[in-house]
Amino acid sequence: MRLLVAQPHGLCSGVARALRIADDALAANPGETLWCYHQLVHNEHVVAGLRARGARFVDDLADVPEGARVLFSAHGVSPAVRAQARARGLRVIDATCPFVAKVHREALTFARRGLPIALVGHKGHDEVVGVLGEAPARIRVVETQADAAALRADFPAAREVAVLSQTTVSQDMVEARLADLRALGLTPQLPDRRDICTATQERQDAVRALASQADRFLVLGSRTSSNSKRLAEVAQSAGCPATLIASPDELDGLDLSGVRTLALTSGASTPESLLDALRARLESPRAPHP
């Protein structure tokens, strides 16, 4: 079986930055618990490694002792969460990805102009929840065509709509929602620079370019990772069957019979060591072969 590896793949700069911040925080005070609000990044292997070093993960700041250190994840948080942290005297360490912070600023700018804001993304995702909190009266999460119609119903007099996006969605999704909004008589207003981060776009482009050369695509990443799921979707839409796996151990459950060329990539929150382990499994005599 021939193996192809998409380039680029794996950790993006925002995730690498968040991991460095967590490493520094753990090293600076080795005897003190580092509380993490939500998963630092959406990868269970990374989370397990941090937990083994003494980090504790919570989804409610009320579970963090007053005055303790708390690490905000790369996905960012809402102003309400920041206010709660201040009220509890928490010592905040902020690992918000700069691309995500940019979307927060754009949301505030458009809200001050009085525009309704369509946030193209996935409901309930940590990043989306954080941005939504910047201006909940003006922002609507637009994941589907029906969501676009609901935004129009909420703002019937609007002629323009600001359009922001989760940093890890596909450009195809953004374009589809823009078309939906235009069909409803709204003129989209976009930020000066698109919100999909450069690393996300580059990894999707690499998958798209490689899909025509492979019989099957494997995407290594957490099933809670938006960018990893998008990579699998991009491969599928380019005509190459794709499977998202969270660990090299999942190879045992895959049928790769008939696959002559297998393409690999990994999500932006997946450590390179995991992809190395996957390649080693595939190249070993015990790996499944056609």
VMD Tcl script that draws the C-alpha trace (Angstrom):
set ca {
  {0.00 0.00 0.00}
  {1.34 3.41 -1.02}
  {1.10 6.10 1.66}
  {0.67 9.81 0.91}
  {0.78 12.46 3.64}
  {-0.92 15.81 3.10}
  {1.29 18.85 3.56}
  {0.71 20.82 5.67}
  {-1.02 18.85 8.40}
  {-1.16 18.71 12.19}
  {-0.69 21.36 14.82}
  {-1.55 24.93 13.86}
  {0.17 27.94 15.40}
  {-2.77 28.68 17.70}
  {-2.75 25.19 19.18}
  {1.05 25.15 19.48}
  {0.84 28.50 21.28}
  {-1.83 27.20 23.68}
  {0.27 24.13 24.48}
  {3.32 26.30 25.18}
  {1.25 28.48 27.51}
  {-0.01 25.39 29.37}
  {3.50 23.91 29.58}
  {4.89 27.16 30.98}
  {2.08 27.45 33.53}
  {2.59 23.89 34.76}
  {6.36 24.33 34.97}
  {6.14 27.68 36.77}
  {4.18 26.32 39.72}
  {4.61 22.53 39.76}
  {2.93 22.08 43.13}
  {-0.13 24.19 42.34}
  {-3.17 22.90 40.47}
  {-3.74 24.44 37.07}
  {-7.48 24.60 36.41}
  {-8.48 24.51 32.74}
  {-11.82 25.92 31.65}
  {-12.96 23.45 28.96}
  {-10.51 21.33 27.00}
  {-7.43 23.35 26.12}
  {-7.71 21.98 22.58}
  {-10.06 19.36 21.20}
  {-7.80 16.33 21.41}
  {-8.22 13.70 24.10}
  {-4.55 12.68 23.98}
  {-3.42 16.23 24.69}
  {-5.95 16.56 27.49}
  {-4.87 13.26 29.04}
  {-1.23 14.35 28.96}
  {-2.02 17.63 30.72}
  {-4.17 15.86 33.28}
  {-1.31 13.47 34.04}
  {0.87 16.50 34.80}
  {-1.61 17.94 37.28}
  {-4.07 19.98 35.24}
  {-7.76 19.72 36.12}
  {-10.53 20.40 33.61}
  {-13.89 21.99 34.41}
  {-16.86 23.27 32.43}
  {-18.06 25.63 35.17}
  {-15.89 28.26 36.86}
  {-17.89 27.69 40.04}
  {-15.89 24.47 40.38}
  {-12.62 26.42 40.54}
  {-11.50 27.50 44.04}
  {-11.46 31.27 44.55}
  {-8.09 32.80 43.80}
  {-6.84 29.77 41.88}
  {-5.10 29.79 38.50}
  {-7.41 29.13 35.56}
  {-6.41 28.59 31.95}
  {-8.82 29.69 29.22}
  {-8.71 27.39 26.22}
  {-7.63 28.21 22.68}
  {-11.31 28.48 21.71}
  {-11.86 31.67 23.71}
  {-14.58 32.57 26.20}
  {-17.44 35.04 26.45}
  {-17.29 38.34 28.35}
  {-19.61 36.81 30.95}
  {-17.05 34.09 31.71}
  {-14.30 36.69 32.06}
  {-16.49 38.69 34.44}
  {-17.17 35.58 36.50}
  {-13.43 34.90 36.72}
  {-12.80 38.44 37.97}
  {-15.58 38.17 40.54}
  {-14.03 35.00 41.94}
  {-10.54 36.49 42.03}
  {-9.19 33.87 39.65}
  {-5.73 34.31 38.18}
  {-6.47 34.00 34.48}
  {-3.99 32.60 31.98}
  {-5.43 33.23 28.52}
  {-4.58 30.80 25.71}
  {-7.20 32.14 23.29}
  {-6.05 31.70 19.69}
  {-5.30 35.11 18.10}
  {-7.50 34.21 15.12}
  {-10.41 33.58 17.50}
  {-9.72 36.82 19.38}
  {-9.95 38.62 16.03}
  {-13.49 37.28 15.50}
  {-14.47 38.52 18.98}
  {-13.29 42.03 18.08}
  {-15.14 41.95 14.77}
  {-18.37 40.93 16.52}
  {-18.11 43.97 18.78}
  {-17.36 46.29 15.86}
  {-20.35 45.15 13.82}
  {-22.66 45.14 16.86}
  {-21.76 48.79 17.55}
  {-22.83 49.59 14.00}
  {-26.23 48.12 14.82}
  {-26.03 45.35 12.23}
  {-27.47 41.88 12.74}
  {-24.61 39.38 12.73}
  {-24.66 35.95 11.14}
  {-22.04 33.76 12.79}
  {-21.44 30.83 10.44}
  {-20.46 27.90 12.60}
  {-21.59 24.94 14.63}
  {-24.02 25.48 17.47}
  {-22.62 24.58 20.86}
  {-18.97 24.61 19.81}
  {-16.81 26.31 22.45}
  {-15.52 28.91 20.00}
  {-19.00 29.79 18.78}
  {-20.38 30.04 22.31}
  {-17.63 32.49 23.21}
  {-18.16 34.77 20.20}
  {-21.94 34.65 20.63}
  {-21.49 36.06 24.13}
  {-20.00 39.30 22.77}
  {-23.38 40.53 21.50}
  {-26.12 37.94 22.06}
  {-28.89 40.35 21.08}
  {-27.36 40.93 17.63}
  {-25.67 37.59 16.80}
  {-27.38 34.52 15.40}
  {-25.54 31.27 14.75}
  {-26.19 30.35 11.13}
  {-25.34 26.70 10.59}
  {-28.07 25.84 8.09}
  {-30.33 27.43 5.50}
  {-33.12 27.35 8.07}
  {-30.94 29.34 10.47}
  {-30.50 32.02 7.81}
  {-34.28 32.25 7.45}
  {-34.65 32.52 11.22}
  {-32.17 35.42 11.29}
  {-34.17 37.20 8.60}
  {-37.34 36.72 10.68}
  {-35.61 38.16 13.77}
  {-34.42 41.25 11.87}
  {-37.18 41.87 9.27}
  {-36.21 45.49 8.57}
  {-32.52 44.82 8.02}
  {-30.97 45.37 4.61}
  {-27.43 44.42 5.55}
  {-26.05 41.60 7.66}
  {-22.54 41.22 9.03}
  {-21.15 37.75 8.39}
  {-18.50 36.22 10.63}
  {-17.43 32.61 10.84}
  {-15.99 30.06 13.20}
  {-12.30 29.83 12.38}
  {-12.40 26.09 11.64}
  {-15.35 25.75 9.25}
  {-14.92 25.14 5.53}
  {-15.08 27.92 2.97}
  {-17.78 25.92 1.19}
  {-20.00 26.22 4.26}
  {-19.44 29.97 4.43}
  {-20.22 30.40 0.74}
  {-23.42 28.37 1.08}
  {-24.66 30.51 3.99}
  {-23.73 33.72 2.14}
  {-25.87 32.53 -0.77}
  {-28.76 31.81 1.62}
  {-28.57 35.30 3.12}
  {-28.43 36.98 -0.30}
  {-31.46 34.96 -1.42}
  {-33.33 36.45 1.56}
  {-32.63 39.98 0.33}
  {-29.76 40.72 2.69}
  {-26.46 42.29 1.64}
  {-23.58 40.63 3.48}
  {-20.92 42.81 5.08}
  {-17.67 40.93 5.62}
  {-14.62 41.72 7.76}
  {-11.49 43.01 6.03}
  {-9.88 39.59 6.40}
  {-11.74 36.30 6.36}
  {-12.25 34.53 9.65}
  {-11.27 31.01 8.60}
  {-7.73 30.78 9.90}
  {-4.85 30.35 7.48}
  {-3.86 26.97 8.91}
  {-7.40 25.63 8.56}
  {-7.61 26.72 4.93}
  {-4.15 25.40 4.06}
  {-4.90 21.99 5.56}
  {-8.21 21.78 3.72}
  {-6.55 22.79 0.45}
  {-3.87 20.12 0.95}
  {-6.53 17.44 1.45}
  {-8.43 18.61 -1.61}
  {-5.28 18.48 -3.74}
  {-4.37 14.98 -2.59}
  {-7.85 13.43 -2.75}
  {-7.68 12.68 -6.48}
  {-4.50 10.65 -5.99}
  {-5.81 8.31 -3.28}
  {-8.32 5.49 -2.92}
  {-9.00 6.35 0.73}
  {-8.25 9.16 3.17}
  {-7.60 8.74 6.88}
  {-7.90 11.84 9.06}
  {-6.31 11.53 12.48}
  {-8.02 13.72 15.05}
  {-10.54 13.88 17.84}
  {-14.22 13.45 17.02}
  {-14.86 16.62 19.03}
  {-12.47 18.56 16.81}
  {-14.26 20.76 14.30}
  {-11.25 21.20 12.04}
  {-10.59 17.44 11.94}
  {-14.18 16.70 10.96}
  {-13.99 19.35 8.24}
  {-10.88 17.67 6.77}
  {-12.79 14.41 6.38}
  {-15.71 16.28 4.80}
  {-13.40 18.04 2.34}
  {-11.91 14.71 1.23}
  {-15.37 13.23 0.80}
  {-16.60 16.21 -1.20}
  {-13.52 15.87 -3.44}
  {-14.56 12.30 -4.22}
  {-12.28 10.33 -1.90}
  {-13.83 8.12 0.81}
  {-12.58 9.41 4.18}
  {-12.57 8.14 7.74}
  {-11.86 10.14 10.89}
  {-9.98 8.14 13.52}
  {-8.99 9.35 16.98}
  {-6.06 6.99 17.52}
  {-3.73 4.67 15.55}
  {-5.32 1.83 17.55}
  {-8.50 2.30 15.51}
  {-6.72 0.83 12.49}
  {-7.63 -2.60 13.86}
  {-11.29 -1.94 13.11}
  {-10.78 -0.67 9.57}
  {-11.12 -2.63 6.35}
  {-8.46 -1.34 3.98}
  {-8.70 -4.23 1.55}
  {-8.47 -3.00 -2.00}
  {-6.82 0.27 -1.00}
  {-3.72 0.71 -3.12}
  {-3.02 4.36 -2.24}
  {-3.89 5.66 1.21}
  {-3.71 9.37 2.03}
  {-3.17 10.64 5.56}
  {-3.62 13.93 7.34}
  {-4.11 15.10 10.91}
  {-6.17 17.80 12.55}
  {-4.79 21.09 13.80}
  {-4.94 19.89 17.42}
  {-3.31 16.49 16.76}
  {0.30 16.01 17.95}
  {2.78 14.91 15.29}
  {3.74 11.94 17.47}
  {0.30 10.42 16.86}
  {0.66 10.68 13.09}
  {4.13 9.12 13.36}
  {2.60 6.23 15.29}
  {-0.12 5.81 12.66}
  {2.43 5.68 9.85}
  {4.50 3.14 11.79}
  {1.44 0.93 12.23}
  {0.59 1.12 8.55}
  {4.14 0.37 7.49}
  {4.57 -2.57 9.87}
  {4.05 -6.17 8.69}
  {1.01 -6.46 11.01}
  {-0.81 -3.56 9.40}
  {-3.86 -4.37 7.24}
  {-2.94 -4.71 3.59}
  {-5.00 -5.06 0.42}
}
mol new
graphics top color blue
foreach p $ca { graphics top sphere $p radius 0.5 }
foreach p [lrange $ca 0 end-1] q [lrange $ca 1 end] { graphics top cylinder $p $q radius 0.2 }
display resetview
